[in-house]
Amino acid sequence: MAKKSIRVSHVAIPGDLSVLKLKGYLRSALTEVAEGTGDDEILLIKVLVPRPLGLKAGEKLLDKVLQAIVDKDPRVSRVSVEFVDGDVTPEKIAESQARTQKEIDAYGHLLQESTDEGESDRH
């Protein structure tokens, strides 16, 4: 089986968003990011959340919403949350992208292997 390419997308959550609007924002943002994902890609999404909003929303709410998105959308392989101090700026997104790329360089082969195993289980 050919190796799939790993695509990482970052979603920045606005700091002025209310907890009530967070769920809908996450759903639409992650669906938009997943558009155009091909069968030859593994899509990883990193959600950057301002720390105060993350604390208001709580870990359980974020986990529940994000897990529901992963369960319902087969294009999304994994979603992770990163809390940032202050607003989510282009610089903070770039820093997160650099850290994520280092992780993929070191451990991406494990993700590809687990995806290949999952594919063989489906056949």
PyMOL commands that place a pseudoatom at each C-alpha (Angstrom):
pseudoatom trace, name=CA, resn=MET, resi=1, chain=A, elem=C, hetatm=0, pos=[0.000, 0.000, 0.000]
pseudoatom trace, name=CA, resn=ALA, resi=2, chain=A, elem=C, hetatm=0, pos=[1.293, 3.493, -0.870]
pseudoatom trace, name=CA, resn=LYS, resi=3, chain=A, elem=C, hetatm=0, pos=[2.154, 5.785, 1.972]
pseudoatom trace, name=CA, resn=LYS, resi=4, chain=A, elem=C, hetatm=0, pos=[-0.282, 8.557, 2.647]
pseudoatom trace, name=CA, resn=SER, resi=5, chain=A, elem=C, hetatm=0, pos=[0.899, 12.104, 2.982]
pseudoatom trace, name=CA, resn=ILE, resi=6, chain=A, elem=C, hetatm=0, pos=[0.294, 13.879, 6.274]
pseudoatom trace, name=CA, resn=ARG, resi=7, chain=A, elem=C, hetatm=0, pos=[-1.469, 17.225, 6.088]
pseudoatom trace, name=CA, resn=VAL, resi=8, chain=A, elem=C, hetatm=0, pos=[-1.617, 19.416, 9.169]
pseudoatom trace, name=CA, resn=SER, resi=9, chain=A, elem=C, hetatm=0, pos=[-4.030, 22.320, 9.395]
pseudoatom trace, name=CA, resn=HIS, resi=10, chain=A, elem=C, hetatm=0, pos=[-4.178, 24.866, 12.176]
pseudoatom trace, name=CA, resn=VAL, resi=11, chain=A, elem=C, hetatm=0, pos=[-7.448, 26.423, 13.280]
pseudoatom trace, name=CA, resn=ALA, resi=12, chain=A, elem=C, hetatm=0, pos=[-7.232, 29.651, 15.275]
pseudoatom trace, name=CA, resn=ILE, resi=13, chain=A, elem=C, hetatm=0, pos=[-10.083, 30.294, 17.683]
pseudoatom trace, name=CA, resn=PRO, resi=14, chain=A, elem=C, hetatm=0, pos=[-10.862, 33.992, 18.248]
pseudoatom trace, name=CA, resn=GLY, resi=15, chain=A, elem=C, hetatm=0, pos=[-10.391, 35.111, 21.838]
pseudoatom trace, name=CA, resn=ASP, resi=16, chain=A, elem=C, hetatm=0, pos=[-13.625, 37.104, 21.849]
pseudoatom trace, name=CA, resn=LEU, resi=17, chain=A, elem=C, hetatm=0, pos=[-15.751, 34.047, 21.033]
pseudoatom trace, name=CA, resn=SER, resi=18, chain=A, elem=C, hetatm=0, pos=[-18.245, 33.011, 23.705]
pseudoatom trace, name=CA, resn=VAL, resi=19, chain=A, elem=C, hetatm=0, pos=[-18.359, 29.476, 25.069]
pseudoatom trace, name=CA, resn=LEU, resi=20, chain=A, elem=C, hetatm=0, pos=[-21.877, 29.147, 23.622]
pseudoatom trace, name=CA, resn=LYS, resi=21, chain=A, elem=C, hetatm=0, pos=[-20.629, 29.923, 20.110]
pseudoatom trace, name=CA, resn=LEU, resi=22, chain=A, elem=C, hetatm=0, pos=[-17.478, 27.813, 20.433]
pseudoatom trace, name=CA, resn=LYS, resi=23, chain=A, elem=C, hetatm=0, pos=[-19.163, 24.504, 19.540]
pseudoatom trace, name=CA, resn=GLY, resi=24, chain=A, elem=C, hetatm=0, pos=[-20.647, 25.800, 16.286]
pseudoatom trace, name=CA, resn=TYR, resi=25, chain=A, elem=C, hetatm=0, pos=[-17.443, 27.616, 15.380]
pseudoatom trace, name=CA, resn=LEU, resi=26, chain=A, elem=C, hetatm=0, pos=[-15.379, 24.453, 15.853]
pseudoatom trace, name=CA, resn=ARG, resi=27, chain=A, elem=C, hetatm=0, pos=[-17.778, 22.372, 13.747]
pseudoatom trace, name=CA, resn=SER, resi=28, chain=A, elem=C, hetatm=0, pos=[-17.790, 24.772, 10.823]
pseudoatom trace, name=CA, resn=ALA, resi=29, chain=A, elem=C, hetatm=0, pos=[-14.042, 25.515, 10.991]
pseudoatom trace, name=CA, resn=LEU, resi=30, chain=A, elem=C, hetatm=0, pos=[-13.043, 21.843, 11.080]
pseudoatom trace, name=CA, resn=THR, resi=31, chain=A, elem=C, hetatm=0, pos=[-15.460, 20.933, 8.299]
pseudoatom trace, name=CA, resn=GLU, resi=32, chain=A, elem=C, hetatm=0, pos=[-14.009, 23.728, 6.173]
pseudoatom trace, name=CA, resn=VAL, resi=33, chain=A, elem=C, hetatm=0, pos=[-10.461, 22.516, 6.838]
pseudoatom trace, name=CA, resn=ALA, resi=34, chain=A, elem=C, hetatm=0, pos=[-11.435, 18.948, 5.898]
pseudoatom trace, name=CA, resn=GLU, resi=35, chain=A, elem=C, hetatm=0, pos=[-12.794, 20.036, 2.508]
pseudoatom trace, name=CA, resn=GLY, resi=36, chain=A, elem=C, hetatm=0, pos=[-10.558, 18.823, -0.268]
pseudoatom trace, name=CA, resn=THR, resi=37, chain=A, elem=C, hetatm=0, pos=[-8.875, 16.130, 1.803]
pseudoatom trace, name=CA, resn=GLY, resi=38, chain=A, elem=C, hetatm=0, pos=[-8.091, 13.224, -0.475]
pseudoatom trace, name=CA, resn=ASP, resi=39, chain=A, elem=C, hetatm=0, pos=[-7.955, 9.494, 0.205]
pseudoatom trace, name=CA, resn=ASP, resi=40, chain=A, elem=C, hetatm=0, pos=[-4.166, 9.700, -0.032]
pseudoatom trace, name=CA, resn=GLU, resi=41, chain=A, elem=C, hetatm=0, pos=[-3.916, 12.112, 2.934]
pseudoatom trace, name=CA, resn=ILE, resi=42, chain=A, elem=C, hetatm=0, pos=[-3.929, 11.823, 6.690]
pseudoatom trace, name=CA, resn=LEU, resi=43, chain=A, elem=C, hetatm=0, pos=[-5.493, 15.015, 8.052]
pseudoatom trace, name=CA, resn=LEU, resi=44, chain=A, elem=C, hetatm=0, pos=[-4.354, 16.265, 11.435]
pseudoatom trace, name=CA, resn=ILE, resi=45, chain=A, elem=C, hetatm=0, pos=[-5.925, 19.405, 12.859]
pseudoatom trace, name=CA, resn=LYS, resi=46, chain=A, elem=C, hetatm=0, pos=[-4.425, 21.495, 15.611]
pseudoatom trace, name=CA, resn=VAL, resi=47, chain=A, elem=C, hetatm=0, pos=[-6.881, 23.884, 17.261]
pseudoatom trace, name=CA, resn=LEU, resi=48, chain=A, elem=C, hetatm=0, pos=[-5.258, 26.925, 18.868]
pseudoatom trace, name=CA, resn=VAL, resi=49, chain=A, elem=C, hetatm=0, pos=[-7.424, 28.238, 21.705]
pseudoatom trace, name=CA, resn=PRO, resi=50, chain=A, elem=C, hetatm=0, pos=[-6.737, 31.314, 23.818]
pseudoatom trace, name=CA, resn=ARG, resi=51, chain=A, elem=C, hetatm=0, pos=[-6.171, 30.037, 27.360]
pseudoatom trace, name=CA, resn=PRO, resi=52, chain=A, elem=C, hetatm=0, pos=[-8.967, 32.113, 29.010]
pseudoatom trace, name=CA, resn=LEU, resi=53, chain=A, elem=C, hetatm=0, pos=[-11.571, 30.764, 26.571]
pseudoatom trace, name=CA, resn=GLY, resi=54, chain=A, elem=C, hetatm=0, pos=[-10.241, 27.230, 27.011]
pseudoatom trace, name=CA, resn=LEU, resi=55, chain=A, elem=C, hetatm=0, pos=[-10.552, 27.534, 30.789]
pseudoatom trace, name=CA, resn=LYS, resi=56, chain=A, elem=C, hetatm=0, pos=[-14.113, 28.863, 30.502]
pseudoatom trace, name=CA, resn=ALA, resi=57, chain=A, elem=C, hetatm=0, pos=[-15.144, 26.105, 28.090]
pseudoatom trace, name=CA, resn=GLY, resi=58, chain=A, elem=C, hetatm=0, pos=[-13.428, 23.358, 30.034]
pseudoatom trace, name=CA, resn=GLU, resi=59, chain=A, elem=C, hetatm=0, pos=[-11.586, 20.271, 28.902]
pseudoatom trace, name=CA, resn=LYS, resi=60, chain=A, elem=C, hetatm=0, pos=[-14.681, 18.041, 28.870]
pseudoatom trace, name=CA, resn=LEU, resi=61, chain=A, elem=C, hetatm=0, pos=[-16.594, 20.304, 26.473]
pseudoatom trace, name=CA, resn=LEU, resi=62, chain=A, elem=C, hetatm=0, pos=[-13.647, 20.595, 24.085]
pseudoatom trace, name=CA, resn=ASP, resi=63, chain=A, elem=C, hetatm=0, pos=[-13.000, 16.842, 24.192]
pseudoatom trace, name=CA, resn=LYS, resi=64, chain=A, elem=C, hetatm=0, pos=[-16.659, 16.017, 23.583]
pseudoatom trace, name=CA, resn=VAL, resi=65, chain=A, elem=C, hetatm=0, pos=[-17.072, 18.426, 20.658]
pseudoatom trace, name=CA, resn=LEU, resi=66, chain=A, elem=C, hetatm=0, pos=[-13.803, 17.482, 18.973]
pseudoatom trace, name=CA, resn=GLN, resi=67, chain=A, elem=C, hetatm=0, pos=[-14.312, 13.741, 19.428]
pseudoatom trace, name=CA, resn=ALA, resi=68, chain=A, elem=C, hetatm=0, pos=[-17.778, 14.042, 17.879]
pseudoatom trace, name=CA, resn=ILE, resi=69, chain=A, elem=C, hetatm=0, pos=[-16.246, 15.762, 14.861]
pseudoatom trace, name=CA, resn=VAL, resi=70, chain=A, elem=C, hetatm=0, pos=[-13.584, 13.071, 14.452]
pseudoatom trace, name=CA, resn=ASP, resi=71, chain=A, elem=C, hetatm=0, pos=[-16.210, 10.324, 14.834]
pseudoatom trace, name=CA, resn=LYS, resi=72, chain=A, elem=C, hetatm=0, pos=[-18.531, 11.857, 12.227]
pseudoatom trace, name=CA, resn=ASP, resi=73, chain=A, elem=C, hetatm=0, pos=[-16.013, 12.998, 9.622]
pseudoatom trace, name=CA, resn=PRO, resi=74, chain=A, elem=C, hetatm=0, pos=[-13.784, 10.218, 8.241]
pseudoatom trace, name=CA, resn=ARG, resi=75, chain=A, elem=C, hetatm=0, pos=[-11.547, 12.812, 6.567]
pseudoatom trace, name=CA, resn=VAL, resi=76, chain=A, elem=C, hetatm=0, pos=[-10.285, 13.983, 9.978]
pseudoatom trace, name=CA, resn=SER, resi=77, chain=A, elem=C, hetatm=0, pos=[-7.761, 11.566, 11.481]
pseudoatom trace, name=CA, resn=ARG, resi=78, chain=A, elem=C, hetatm=0, pos=[-6.827, 13.452, 14.640]
pseudoatom trace, name=CA, resn=VAL, resi=79, chain=A, elem=C, hetatm=0, pos=[-7.531, 16.731, 16.390]
pseudoatom trace, name=CA, resn=SER, resi=80, chain=A, elem=C, hetatm=0, pos=[-5.456, 18.245, 19.153]
pseudoatom trace, name=CA, resn=VAL, resi=81, chain=A, elem=C, hetatm=0, pos=[-5.865, 21.414, 21.189]
pseudoatom trace, name=CA, resn=GLU, resi=82, chain=A, elem=C, hetatm=0, pos=[-3.119, 23.822, 22.071]
pseudoatom trace, name=CA, resn=PHE, resi=83, chain=A, elem=C, hetatm=0, pos=[-3.805, 26.607, 24.557]
pseudoatom trace, name=CA, resn=VAL, resi=84, chain=A, elem=C, hetatm=0, pos=[-2.025, 29.887, 23.889]
pseudoatom trace, name=CA, resn=ASP, resi=85, chain=A, elem=C, hetatm=0, pos=[-1.454, 32.871, 26.106]
pseudoatom trace, name=CA, resn=GLY, resi=86, chain=A, elem=C, hetatm=0, pos=[-3.054, 35.999, 24.693]
pseudoatom trace, name=CA, resn=ASP, resi=87, chain=A, elem=C, hetatm=0, pos=[-4.527, 36.164, 21.214]
pseudoatom trace, name=CA, resn=VAL, resi=88, chain=A, elem=C, hetatm=0, pos=[-3.785, 33.616, 18.530]
pseudoatom trace, name=CA, resn=THR, resi=89, chain=A, elem=C, hetatm=0, pos=[-1.423, 35.534, 16.250]
pseudoatom trace, name=CA, resn=PRO, resi=90, chain=A, elem=C, hetatm=0, pos=[0.300, 34.535, 13.010]
pseudoatom trace, name=CA, resn=GLU, resi=91, chain=A, elem=C, hetatm=0, pos=[3.532, 34.221, 15.004]
pseudoatom trace, name=CA, resn=LYS, resi=92, chain=A, elem=C, hetatm=0, pos=[1.959, 31.764, 17.456]
pseudoatom trace, name=CA, resn=ILE, resi=93, chain=A, elem=C, hetatm=0, pos=[0.524, 29.759, 14.565]
pseudoatom trace, name=CA, resn=ALA, resi=94, chain=A, elem=C, hetatm=0, pos=[3.985, 29.643, 12.945]
pseudoatom trace, name=CA, resn=GLU, resi=95, chain=A, elem=C, hetatm=0, pos=[5.551, 28.466, 16.224]
pseudoatom trace, name=CA, resn=SER, resi=96, chain=A, elem=C, hetatm=0, pos=[2.928, 25.733, 16.529]
pseudoatom trace, name=CA, resn=GLN, resi=97, chain=A, elem=C, hetatm=0, pos=[3.497, 24.696, 12.915]
pseudoatom trace, name=CA, resn=ALA, resi=98, chain=A, elem=C, hetatm=0, pos=[7.243, 24.381, 13.552]
pseudoatom trace, name=CA, resn=ARG, resi=99, chain=A, elem=C, hetatm=0, pos=[6.679, 22.230, 16.680]
pseudoatom trace, name=CA, resn=THR, resi=100, chain=A, elem=C, hetatm=0, pos=[4.163, 20.073, 14.848]
pseudoatom trace, name=CA, resn=GLN, resi=101, chain=A, elem=C, hetatm=0, pos=[6.527, 19.549, 11.905]
pseudoatom trace, name=CA, resn=LYS, resi=102, chain=A, elem=C, hetatm=0, pos=[9.260, 18.374, 14.286]
pseudoatom trace, name=CA, resn=GLU, resi=103, chain=A, elem=C, hetatm=0, pos=[6.810, 15.865, 15.793]
pseudoatom trace, name=CA, resn=ILE, resi=104, chain=A, elem=C, hetatm=0, pos=[5.787, 14.607, 12.350]
pseudoatom trace, name=CA, resn=ASP, resi=105, chain=A, elem=C, hetatm=0, pos=[9.414, 14.284, 11.280]
pseudoatom trace, name=CA, resn=ALA, resi=106, chain=A, elem=C, hetatm=0, pos=[10.115, 12.215, 14.388]
pseudoatom trace, name=CA, resn=TYR, resi=107, chain=A, elem=C, hetatm=0, pos=[6.895, 10.201, 14.721]
pseudoatom trace, name=CA, resn=GLY, resi=108, chain=A, elem=C, hetatm=0, pos=[4.904, 10.552, 11.493]
pseudoatom trace, name=CA, resn=HIS, resi=109, chain=A, elem=C, hetatm=0, pos=[5.847, 7.051, 10.366]
pseudoatom trace, name=CA, resn=LEU, resi=110, chain=A, elem=C, hetatm=0, pos=[3.918, 5.651, 13.350]
pseudoatom trace, name=CA, resn=LEU, resi=111, chain=A, elem=C, hetatm=0, pos=[0.771, 7.443, 12.239]
pseudoatom trace, name=CA, resn=GLN, resi=112, chain=A, elem=C, hetatm=0, pos=[1.162, 6.123, 8.711]
pseudoatom trace, name=CA, resn=GLU, resi=113, chain=A, elem=C, hetatm=0, pos=[1.664, 2.581, 10.019]
pseudoatom trace, name=CA, resn=SER, resi=114, chain=A, elem=C, hetatm=0, pos=[-1.448, 2.755, 12.213]
pseudoatom trace, name=CA, resn=THR, resi=115, chain=A, elem=C, hetatm=0, pos=[-3.463, 4.091, 9.271]
pseudoatom trace, name=CA, resn=ASP, resi=116, chain=A, elem=C, hetatm=0, pos=[-2.222, 1.288, 7.014]
pseudoatom trace, name=CA, resn=GLU, resi=117, chain=A, elem=C, hetatm=0, pos=[-3.223, -1.278, 9.647]
pseudoatom trace, name=CA, resn=GLY, resi=118, chain=A, elem=C, hetatm=0, pos=[-6.658, 0.314, 9.920]
pseudoatom trace, name=CA, resn=GLU, resi=119, chain=A, elem=C, hetatm=0, pos=[-7.073, 0.111, 6.166]
pseudoatom trace, name=CA, resn=SER, resi=120, chain=A, elem=C, hetatm=0, pos=[-6.230, -3.590, 6.121]
pseudoatom trace, name=CA, resn=ASP, resi=121, chain=A, elem=C, hetatm=0, pos=[-8.734, -4.211, 8.915]
pseudoatom trace, name=CA, resn=ARG, resi=122, chain=A, elem=C, hetatm=0, pos=[-11.494, -2.690, 6.774]
pseudoatom trace, name=CA, resn=HIS, resi=123, chain=A, elem=C, hetatm=0, pos=[-10.925, -5.009, 3.813]
for i in range(1, 123): cmd.bond("trace and resi %d" % i, "trace and resi %d" % (i + 1))
show_as sticks, trace
zoom trace
